[in-house]
Amino acid sequence: MFPSKFSKNIFKFERINKIQLLRFRSDLTEVTHTGQVWAEDDYRNARFENAKRWVNKNWGMKYAHQIEPIITAERIAVCDGDGPLGHPISYICLDKPGRHYCHYCLKSFEKKKK
């Protein structure tokens, strides 16, 4: 059985309808934590044709600011991530006032005020 022109046109019509339905979905307009949002007619939206696009609203940096800082009297703080599966040693200069974050695990450090 060979596909006819009629069946080809039906599949083409269904595909166009799916693309048009994608334009009305609100989950495709949400911005991700990396700032990604695509235009309505972008081909990358095709992967969300049959599934919802999930965007995590709990960004790590938002929660990192809620953790209490580690207060030290030294000028240089050392962070290795704690535990056997830590990260490379990171040296953090605490000369400037305020919180300073480890680039790997987002632990915060502060120099003790005199």
C-alpha positions, 0 to 999 in steps of 0.5 A, a space after each residue: 500500500 503506497 501513501 497517496 497525496 491525500 494521506 501526505 496532506 493529512 500528515 502535513 496538516 496535522 504537523 502544522 496544527 501541532 506547531 500552531 498549538 505550541 504557540 498558545 502554550 504558556 510553558 514555552 514562554 518561561 525563562 530558564 535560570 540560564 536565560 533561555 527562551 525561544 521564539 514561537 516558531 523556533 525549531 527547538 520547540 519541536 521537542 516539547 510537542 508531546 510533553 510539557 517543558 519543565 522549568 525549575 524555579 528553585 535556582 541554586 544561587 537564590 538558596 546559596 544566599 540564605 546559608 549562613 557564612 563561615 566566619 574566619 579571622 584569616 585573610 584567605 579562606 580555603 574550601 575543598 567542598 568537604 567530604 570524599 567527593 569534594 572539589 579542587 581546593 579553592 583559595 578565597 581572598 577575604 580582604 574586601 568586606 562582605 561575603 565571598 563565595 566558593 566558585 564550586 560549591 557556593 559556600 560563603 565566607 566572611 572575615 571576622 570584624 575586629 
